[in-house]
Amino acid sequence: MKKGFFYLAMALLAFAGIGLEVILAFGLEPVLYGAELKDWTVSQNIIHWILTCILWGASAFGVITLAKKKGDFDIFQKGEKVELWKLLVIILIIIGSLVISYIDWKGFKVVKEFRANGPLKFVFQYIYYIFEVLLVTLILVFSQKAFEEWFKNPYIPYGGIIVALTWGIGHFFTKDFMTGIITMLSGLAFGSVYLLVNRDIKKAYIILWLIFVL
């Protein structure tokens, strides 16, 4: 029980790390720039992404280090080889995610964002996505570990459920209703992918990033 609560605390710390962006975007930076988020210049947006990445990177490093030292949990342990049927399910999840994204964006998300942002903003935004998906992955991994400690059932994507209830619901407040729904569904998909790659965080991270950016 005690270990389970420790792992859940690590997941919540990762979620709190994501929340640091809210303090920047809606608290500190509007005061510094004298403008709200929607009115920021290209340079101000890029500065925001750089600052956020620094905070998120530090948060991820802290949580990973603490989990290894205090919880004896090395999240980078290699998982077993992924069976063919699991690979096929993962491909179906990626395709399904791409279809939903295409409908929601009325086109390919990557293309739309490139056209909307231009090359410079596009590059920094996608670096920002690297760190966002990293923290989401940590929420997923530690939540899964916590609930498996408690319920001893390795087949339920507990981590995906927690991601949907934290990161997903958070988008209702920072974005809009439809983005919140899609992000919650993404969270559940993320949890399934993590189990399908046999809890190998490196494989999971690459797939989750692809699902997120596509």
CYANA upper distance limits for C-alpha pairs under 8 A (distance plus 0.5 A):
  1 MET  CA      5 PHE  CA      6.98
  1 MET  CA    149 GLU  CA      7.44
  1 MET  CA    150 TRP  CA      6.59
  2 LYS  CA      6 PHE  CA      6.90
  3 LYS  CA      7 TYR  CA      6.78
  3 LYS  CA     71 GLY  CA      7.65
  3 LYS  CA    146 ALA  CA      7.71
  3 LYS  CA    149 GLU  CA      7.74
  4 GLY  CA      8 LEU  CA      6.71
  4 GLY  CA    145 LYS  CA      7.64
  4 GLY  CA    146 ALA  CA      4.56
  4 GLY  CA    147 PHE  CA      7.08
  4 GLY  CA    148 GLU  CA      8.40
  4 GLY  CA    149 GLU  CA      5.87
  4 GLY  CA    150 TRP  CA      6.76
  5 PHE  CA      9 ALA  CA      6.55
  5 PHE  CA    146 ALA  CA      6.99
  6 PHE  CA     10 MET  CA      6.91
  6 PHE  CA     71 GLY  CA      7.67
  6 PHE  CA    146 ALA  CA      8.05
  7 TYR  CA     11 ALA  CA      6.91
  7 TYR  CA     67 ALA  CA      8.06
  7 TYR  CA     71 GLY  CA      8.03
  7 TYR  CA    142 PHE  CA      5.71
  7 TYR  CA    143 SER  CA      7.09
  7 TYR  CA    145 LYS  CA      7.00
  7 TYR  CA    146 ALA  CA      5.56
  8 LEU  CA     12 LEU  CA      6.74
  8 LEU  CA    142 PHE  CA      6.58
  8 LEU  CA    143 SER  CA      5.90
  8 LEU  CA    145 LYS  CA      8.47
  8 LEU  CA    146 ALA  CA      5.94
  9 ALA  CA     13 LEU  CA      6.59
 10 MET  CA     14 ALA  CA      6.78
 10 MET  CA     63 VAL  CA      6.63
 10 MET  CA     67 ALA  CA      7.59
 10 MET  CA    139 ILE  CA      8.06
 10 MET  CA    142 PHE  CA      6.81
 11 ALA  CA     15 PHE  CA      6.84
 11 ALA  CA    138 LEU  CA      6.90
 11 ALA  CA    139 ILE  CA      4.76
 11 ALA  CA    140 LEU  CA      7.69
 11 ALA  CA    141 VAL  CA      8.18
 11 ALA  CA    142 PHE  CA      5.62
 11 ALA  CA    143 SER  CA      6.22
 12 LEU  CA     16 ALA  CA      6.56
 12 LEU  CA    139 ILE  CA      7.39
 13 LEU  CA     17 GLY  CA      6.65
 13 LEU  CA     59 SER  CA      8.42
 13 LEU  CA     63 VAL  CA      7.55
 14 ALA  CA     18 ILE  CA      7.09
 14 ALA  CA     59 SER  CA      7.16
 14 ALA  CA     60 ALA  CA      7.17
 14 ALA  CA     63 VAL  CA      7.27
 14 ALA  CA    135 LEU  CA      6.23
 14 ALA  CA    136 VAL  CA      7.98
 14 ALA  CA    138 LEU  CA      6.89
 14 ALA  CA    139 ILE  CA      6.30
 15 PHE  CA     19 GLY  CA      6.92
 15 PHE  CA    135 LEU  CA      7.61
 15 PHE  CA    136 VAL  CA      7.90
 15 PHE  CA    139 ILE  CA      6.93
 15 PHE  CA    166 THR  CA      7.63
 15 PHE  CA    167 TRP  CA      7.67
 16 ALA  CA     20 LEU  CA      7.09
 17 GLY  CA     21 GLU  CA      8.39
 17 GLY  CA     55 LEU  CA      7.76
 17 GLY  CA     56 TRP  CA      6.43
 17 GLY  CA     59 SER  CA      5.98
 17 GLY  CA     60 ALA  CA      8.19
 17 GLY  CA    135 LEU  CA      8.02
 18 ILE  CA     56 TRP  CA      7.05
 18 ILE  CA    132 GLU  CA      7.71
 18 ILE  CA    135 LEU  CA      7.38
 19 GLY  CA     23 ILE  CA      7.69
 20 LEU  CA     24 LEU  CA      7.14
 20 LEU  CA     52 THR  CA      8.15
 20 LEU  CA     55 LEU  CA      7.73
 20 LEU  CA     56 TRP  CA      8.41
 21 GLU  CA     25 ALA  CA      6.45
 21 GLU  CA     52 THR  CA      6.33
 22 VAL  CA     26 PHE  CA      6.17
 22 VAL  CA     27 GLY  CA      7.75
 23 ILE  CA     27 GLY  CA      5.42
 23 ILE  CA     28 LEU  CA      6.91
 24 LEU  CA     28 LEU  CA      5.51
 24 LEU  CA     29 GLU  CA      6.00
 24 LEU  CA     48 HIS  CA      8.08
 24 LEU  CA     52 THR  CA      8.24
 25 ALA  CA     29 GLU  CA      6.17
 25 ALA  CA     30 PRO  CA      7.36
 25 ALA  CA     37 LEU  CA      7.03
 25 ALA  CA     48 HIS  CA      7.93
 26 PHE  CA     30 PRO  CA      6.83
 26 PHE  CA     36 GLU  CA      8.15
 26 PHE  CA     37 LEU  CA      7.85
 27 GLY  CA     31 VAL  CA      7.51
 28 LEU  CA     32 LEU  CA      6.89
 29 GLU  CA     33 TYR  CA      6.35
 29 GLU  CA     34 GLY  CA      8.45
 29 GLU  CA     48 HIS  CA      8.35
 30 PRO  CA     34 GLY  CA      5.89
 30 PRO  CA     35 ALA  CA      5.60
 30 PRO  CA     36 GLU  CA      5.71
 30 PRO  CA     37 LEU  CA      7.35
 31 VAL  CA     35 ALA  CA      7.73
 33 TYR  CA     40 TRP  CA      8.23
 33 TYR  CA     44 GLN  CA      8.17
 35 ALA  CA     39 ASP  CA      6.44
 35 ALA  CA     40 TRP  CA      6.88
 36 GLU  CA     40 TRP  CA      7.14
 40 TRP  CA     44 GLN  CA      6.16
 40 TRP  CA     45 ASN  CA      6.66
 41 THR  CA     45 ASN  CA      6.73
 42 VAL  CA     46 ILE  CA      6.76
 42 VAL  CA    121 LYS  CA      7.37
 43 SER  CA     47 ILE  CA      6.60
 44 GLN  CA     48 HIS  CA      6.63
 45 ASN  CA     49 TRP  CA      6.81
 45 ASN  CA    121 LYS  CA      8.25
 46 ILE  CA     50 ILE  CA      6.69
 46 ILE  CA    121 LYS  CA      7.09
 46 ILE  CA    124 PHE  CA      6.90
 46 ILE  CA    125 GLN  CA      8.27
 47 ILE  CA     51 LEU  CA      6.63
 48 HIS  CA     52 THR  CA      6.52
 49 TRP  CA     53 CYS  CA      6.52
 49 TRP  CA    124 PHE  CA      7.31
 49 TRP  CA    125 GLN  CA      7.30
 49 TRP  CA    128 TYR  CA      6.39
 50 ILE  CA     54 ILE  CA      6.80
 50 ILE  CA    124 PHE  CA      8.21
 50 ILE  CA    128 TYR  CA      7.99
 51 LEU  CA     55 LEU  CA      6.84
 52 THR  CA     56 TRP  CA      6.49
 52 THR  CA    128 TYR  CA      8.03
 53 CYS  CA     57 GLY  CA      6.26
 53 CYS  CA    127 ILE  CA      8.46
 53 CYS  CA    128 TYR  CA      6.41
 53 CYS  CA    131 PHE  CA      6.55
 54 ILE  CA     58 ALA  CA      6.63
 55 LEU  CA     59 SER  CA      6.61
 56 TRP  CA     60 ALA  CA      6.58
 56 TRP  CA    131 PHE  CA      6.74
 56 TRP  CA    132 GLU  CA      7.78
 56 TRP  CA    135 LEU  CA      7.66
 57 GLY  CA     61 PHE  CA      6.65
 57 GLY  CA    131 PHE  CA      7.02
 58 ALA  CA     62 GLY  CA      6.57
 59 SER  CA     63 VAL  CA      6.69
 60 ALA  CA     64 ILE  CA      6.59
 60 ALA  CA    134 LEU  CA      7.88
 60 ALA  CA    135 LEU  CA      6.68
 60 ALA  CA    138 LEU  CA      8.11
 61 PHE  CA     65 THR  CA      6.51
 62 GLY  CA     66 LEU  CA      6.51
 63 VAL  CA     67 ALA  CA      6.54
 64 ILE  CA     68 LYS  CA      6.83
 64 ILE  CA     74 ASP  CA      8.35
 64 ILE  CA     75 ILE  CA      7.96
 65 THR  CA     69 LYS  CA      6.70
 66 LEU  CA     70 LYS  CA      6.18
 66 LEU  CA     71 GLY  CA      7.74
 67 ALA  CA     71 GLY  CA      5.25
 67 ALA  CA     72 ASP  CA      6.88
 67 ALA  CA     73 PHE  CA      6.15
 67 ALA  CA     74 ASP  CA      7.78
 68 LYS  CA     72 ASP  CA      5.17
 68 LYS  CA     73 PHE  CA      5.23
 68 LYS  CA     74 ASP  CA      5.80
 68 LYS  CA     75 ILE  CA      8.40
 69 LYS  CA     73 PHE  CA      8.28
 75 ILE  CA    141 VAL  CA      8.21
 75 ILE  CA    201 ILE  CA      7.30
 76 PHE  CA    200 ASP  CA      7.67
 76 PHE  CA    201 ILE  CA      6.66
 76 PHE  CA    202 LYS  CA      7.52
 77 GLN  CA    200 ASP  CA      7.28
 77 GLN  CA    201 ILE  CA      8.27
 78 LYS  CA    199 ARG  CA      8.49
 78 LYS  CA    200 ASP  CA      5.88
 78 LYS  CA    201 ILE  CA      8.23
 78 LYS  CA    202 LYS  CA      8.47
 79 GLY  CA    197 VAL  CA      7.68
 79 GLY  CA    198 ASN  CA      5.80
 79 GLY  CA    199 ARG  CA      6.27
 79 GLY  CA    200 ASP  CA      4.95
 80 GLU  CA    197 VAL  CA      8.33
 80 GLU  CA    198 ASN  CA      6.50
 80 GLU  CA    200 ASP  CA      8.18
 81 LYS  CA    197 VAL  CA      8.29
 81 LYS  CA    198 ASN  CA      8.15
 82 VAL  CA     86 LYS  CA      6.97
 82 VAL  CA     87 LEU  CA      7.27
 82 VAL  CA    196 LEU  CA      7.76
 82 VAL  CA    197 VAL  CA      6.14
 82 VAL  CA    198 ASN  CA      7.29
 83 GLU  CA     87 LEU  CA      6.97
 84 LEU  CA     88 LEU  CA      6.84
 85 TRP  CA     89 VAL  CA      6.84
 86 LYS  CA     90 ILE  CA      6.68
 86 LYS  CA    196 LEU  CA      6.13
 86 LYS  CA    197 VAL  CA      7.95
 87 LEU  CA     91 ILE  CA      6.71
 87 LEU  CA    196 LEU  CA      8.19
 88 LEU  CA     92 LEU  CA      6.79
 89 VAL  CA     93 ILE  CA      6.74
 90 ILE  CA     94 ILE  CA      6.75
 90 ILE  CA    193 VAL  CA      6.87
 90 ILE  CA    196 LEU  CA      7.79
 91 ILE  CA     95 ILE  CA      6.67
 92 LEU  CA     96 GLY  CA      6.49
 93 ILE  CA     97 SER  CA      6.54
 93 ILE  CA    189 ALA  CA      7.56
 94 ILE  CA     98 LEU  CA      6.63
 94 ILE  CA    210 LEU  CA      8.37
 94 ILE  CA    211 ILE  CA      6.34
 95 ILE  CA     99 VAL  CA      6.73
 96 GLY  CA    100 ILE  CA      6.79
 97 SER  CA    101 SER  CA      6.56
 97 SER  CA    186 SER  CA      8.19
 97 SER  CA    211 ILE  CA      6.79
 97 SER  CA    214 LEU  CA      8.16
 98 LEU  CA    102 TYR  CA      6.49
 98 LEU  CA    211 ILE  CA      7.71
 98 LEU  CA    214 LEU  CA      6.37
 99 VAL  CA    103 ILE  CA      6.76
100 ILE  CA    104 ASP  CA      6.60
101 SER  CA    105 TRP  CA      6.42
101 SER  CA    106 LYS  CA      8.49
101 SER  CA    107 GLY  CA      8.38
101 SER  CA    108 PHE  CA      7.72
101 SER  CA    109 LYS  CA      7.27
101 SER  CA    214 LEU  CA      7.41
102 TYR  CA    106 LYS  CA      5.94
102 TYR  CA    107 GLY  CA      5.27
102 TYR  CA    108 PHE  CA      5.75
102 TYR  CA    109 LYS  CA      7.25
103 ILE  CA    107 GLY  CA      7.24
105 TRP  CA    109 LYS  CA      6.51
105 TRP  CA    112 LYS  CA      8.14
107 GLY  CA    111 VAL  CA      8.17
107 GLY  CA    112 LYS  CA      7.43
108 PHE  CA    112 LYS  CA      6.67
108 PHE  CA    214 LEU  CA      7.70
109 LYS  CA    113 GLU  CA      6.52
109 LYS  CA    213 VAL  CA      7.76
109 LYS  CA    214 LEU  CA      6.46
110 VAL  CA    114 PHE  CA      6.60
110 VAL  CA    213 VAL  CA      7.36
110 VAL  CA    214 LEU  CA      6.85
111 VAL  CA    115 ARG  CA      6.70
112 LYS  CA    116 ALA  CA      6.58
113 GLU  CA    117 ASN  CA      6.32
113 GLU  CA    118 GLY  CA      8.42
113 GLU  CA    122 PHE  CA      7.29
114 PHE  CA    118 GLY  CA      5.89
114 PHE  CA    119 PRO  CA      6.95
114 PHE  CA    122 PHE  CA      6.07
117 ASN  CA    121 LYS  CA      5.80
117 ASN  CA    122 PHE  CA      6.01
118 GLY  CA    122 PHE  CA      6.42
119 PRO  CA    123 VAL  CA      6.74
120 LEU  CA    124 PHE  CA      7.16
121 LYS  CA    125 GLN  CA      6.48
122 PHE  CA    126 TYR  CA      6.75
123 VAL  CA    127 ILE  CA      6.88
124 PHE  CA    128 TYR  CA      6.68
125 GLN  CA    129 TYR  CA      6.83
126 TYR  CA    130 ILE  CA      6.96
126 TYR  CA    213 VAL  CA      8.48
127 ILE  CA    131 PHE  CA      7.46
128 TYR  CA    132 GLU  CA      6.82
129 TYR  CA    133 VAL  CA      6.51
129 TYR  CA    209 TRP  CA      8.28
129 TYR  CA    213 VAL  CA      8.09
130 ILE  CA    134 LEU  CA      6.79
130 ILE  CA    209 TRP  CA      7.57
131 PHE  CA    135 LEU  CA      6.96
132 GLU  CA    136 VAL  CA      6.81
133 VAL  CA    137 THR  CA      6.45
133 VAL  CA    205 TYR  CA      7.92
133 VAL  CA    208 LEU  CA      7.65
133 VAL  CA    209 TRP  CA      6.58
133 VAL  CA    212 PHE  CA      8.15
134 LEU  CA    138 LEU  CA      6.87
134 LEU  CA    205 TYR  CA      7.58
135 LEU  CA    139 ILE  CA      6.83
136 VAL  CA    140 LEU  CA      6.78
136 VAL  CA    163 VAL  CA      7.47
136 VAL  CA    167 TRP  CA      7.74
137 THR  CA    141 VAL  CA      6.59
137 THR  CA    201 ILE  CA      8.32
137 THR  CA    205 TYR  CA      7.09
137 THR  CA    208 LEU  CA      8.42
138 LEU  CA    142 PHE  CA      6.53
139 ILE  CA    143 SER  CA      6.43
139 ILE  CA    159 GLY  CA      7.55
139 ILE  CA    162 ILE  CA      8.10
139 ILE  CA    163 VAL  CA      6.91
140 LEU  CA    144 GLN  CA      6.57
140 LEU  CA    158 TYR  CA      8.45
140 LEU  CA    159 GLY  CA      4.69
140 LEU  CA    160 GLY  CA      6.43
140 LEU  CA    162 ILE  CA      7.52
140 LEU  CA    163 VAL  CA      6.50
140 LEU  CA    190 PHE  CA      8.29
140 LEU  CA    191 GLY  CA      7.03
141 VAL  CA    145 LYS  CA      6.74
141 VAL  CA    159 GLY  CA      6.73
141 VAL  CA    194 TYR  CA      8.41
141 VAL  CA    199 ARG  CA      8.42
141 VAL  CA    201 ILE  CA      8.21
142 PHE  CA    146 ALA  CA      6.61
142 PHE  CA    159 GLY  CA      7.76
143 SER  CA    147 PHE  CA      6.79
143 SER  CA    158 TYR  CA      7.06
143 SER  CA    159 GLY  CA      5.19
143 SER  CA    162 ILE  CA      7.12
144 GLN  CA    148 GLU  CA      6.59
144 GLN  CA    157 PRO  CA      7.33
144 GLN  CA    158 TYR  CA      5.62
144 GLN  CA    159 GLY  CA      4.74
144 GLN  CA    160 GLY  CA      8.36
145 LYS  CA    149 GLU  CA      6.71
145 LYS  CA    159 GLY  CA      8.40
146 ALA  CA    150 TRP  CA      7.07
147 PHE  CA    151 PHE  CA      6.42
147 PHE  CA    152 LYS  CA      8.07
147 PHE  CA    158 TYR  CA      6.97
148 GLU  CA    152 LYS  CA      5.23
148 GLU  CA    153 ASN  CA      6.19
148 GLU  CA    154 PRO  CA      6.64
155 TYR  CA    195 LEU  CA      7.94
157 PRO  CA    161 ILE  CA      7.10
157 PRO  CA    188 LEU  CA      7.93
157 PRO  CA    191 GLY  CA      5.49
157 PRO  CA    192 SER  CA      6.16
157 PRO  CA    195 LEU  CA      7.43
158 TYR  CA    162 ILE  CA      6.87
158 TYR  CA    191 GLY  CA      7.49
159 GLY  CA    163 VAL  CA      6.65
159 GLY  CA    191 GLY  CA      5.86
160 GLY  CA    164 ALA  CA      6.61
160 GLY  CA    187 GLY  CA      5.47
160 GLY  CA    188 LEU  CA      4.80
160 GLY  CA    189 ALA  CA      7.27
160 GLY  CA    190 PHE  CA      6.24
160 GLY  CA    191 GLY  CA      4.07
160 GLY  CA    192 SER  CA      7.31
161 ILE  CA    165 LEU  CA      6.77
161 ILE  CA    187 GLY  CA      7.26
161 ILE  CA    188 LEU  CA      6.19
161 ILE  CA    191 GLY  CA      7.63
162 ILE  CA    166 THR  CA      6.60
162 ILE  CA    187 GLY  CA      8.39
163 VAL  CA    167 TRP  CA      5.89
163 VAL  CA    168 GLY  CA      6.88
163 VAL  CA    184 MET  CA      7.89
163 VAL  CA    187 GLY  CA      5.60
163 VAL  CA    188 LEU  CA      7.79
163 VAL  CA    191 GLY  CA      8.42
164 ALA  CA    168 GLY  CA      4.93
164 ALA  CA    169 ILE  CA      7.04
164 ALA  CA    183 THR  CA      7.49
164 ALA  CA    184 MET  CA      4.68
164 ALA  CA    185 LEU  CA      7.35
164 ALA  CA    186 SER  CA      7.92
164 ALA  CA    187 GLY  CA      5.09
164 ALA  CA    188 LEU  CA      6.66
165 LEU  CA    169 ILE  CA      5.97
165 LEU  CA    184 MET  CA      7.54
166 THR  CA    170 GLY  CA      6.49
167 TRP  CA    171 HIS  CA      7.24
167 TRP  CA    183 THR  CA      7.99
167 TRP  CA    184 MET  CA      8.01
167 TRP  CA    187 GLY  CA      8.22
168 GLY  CA    172 PHE  CA      7.98
168 GLY  CA    180 GLY  CA      6.11
168 GLY  CA    181 ILE  CA      7.70
168 GLY  CA    182 ILE  CA      8.36
168 GLY  CA    183 THR  CA      5.26
168 GLY  CA    184 MET  CA      4.70
168 GLY  CA    185 LEU  CA      8.36
168 GLY  CA    186 SER  CA      8.43
168 GLY  CA    187 GLY  CA      7.14
169 ILE  CA    173 PHE  CA      7.99
169 ILE  CA    180 GLY  CA      6.36
169 ILE  CA    181 ILE  CA      8.41
169 ILE  CA    183 THR  CA      8.32
169 ILE  CA    184 MET  CA      7.20
170 GLY  CA    174 THR  CA      6.97
170 GLY  CA    180 GLY  CA      7.75
171 HIS  CA    175 LYS  CA      5.61
171 HIS  CA    176 ASP  CA      7.16
171 HIS  CA    177 PHE  CA      8.25
171 HIS  CA    179 THR  CA      6.93
171 HIS  CA    180 GLY  CA      5.17
171 HIS  CA    183 THR  CA      7.66
172 PHE  CA    176 ASP  CA      5.67
172 PHE  CA    177 PHE  CA      5.76
172 PHE  CA    178 MET  CA      8.48
172 PHE  CA    179 THR  CA      7.48
172 PHE  CA    180 GLY  CA      5.11
172 PHE  CA    181 ILE  CA      8.38
175 LYS  CA    179 THR  CA      6.88
175 LYS  CA    180 GLY  CA      7.65
176 ASP  CA    180 GLY  CA      6.69
177 PHE  CA    181 ILE  CA      6.85
178 MET  CA    182 ILE  CA      6.70
179 THR  CA    183 THR  CA      6.44
180 GLY  CA    184 MET  CA      6.64
181 ILE  CA    185 LEU  CA      6.82
182 ILE  CA    186 SER  CA      6.60
183 THR  CA    187 GLY  CA      6.66
184 MET  CA    188 LEU  CA      7.05
185 LEU  CA    189 ALA  CA      6.79
186 SER  CA    190 PHE  CA      6.49
186 SER  CA    212 PHE  CA      8.26
187 GLY  CA    191 GLY  CA      6.84
188 LEU  CA    192 SER  CA      6.96
189 ALA  CA    193 VAL  CA      6.74
190 PHE  CA    194 TYR  CA      6.79
190 PHE  CA    208 LEU  CA      6.67
191 GLY  CA    195 LEU  CA      7.14
192 SER  CA    196 LEU  CA      6.69
193 VAL  CA    197 VAL  CA      6.74
193 VAL  CA    204 ALA  CA      6.99
193 VAL  CA    207 ILE  CA      8.26
193 VAL  CA    208 LEU  CA      8.20
194 TYR  CA    198 ASN  CA      7.08
194 TYR  CA    199 ARG  CA      5.77
194 TYR  CA    200 ASP  CA      7.59
194 TYR  CA    201 ILE  CA      7.73
194 TYR  CA    204 ALA  CA      5.88
195 LEU  CA    199 ARG  CA      5.92
197 VAL  CA    203 LYS  CA      7.16
197 VAL  CA    204 ALA  CA      6.89
199 ARG  CA    204 ALA  CA      7.90
200 ASP  CA    204 ALA  CA      6.61
201 ILE  CA    205 TYR  CA      6.30
202 LYS  CA    206 ILE  CA      7.07
203 LYS  CA    207 ILE  CA      7.00
204 ALA  CA    208 LEU  CA      6.46
205 TYR  CA    209 TRP  CA      6.52
206 ILE  CA    210 LEU  CA      6.84
207 ILE  CA    211 ILE  CA      6.74
208 LEU  CA    212 PHE  CA      6.56
209 TRP  CA    213 VAL  CA      6.60
210 LEU  CA    214 LEU  CA      6.37
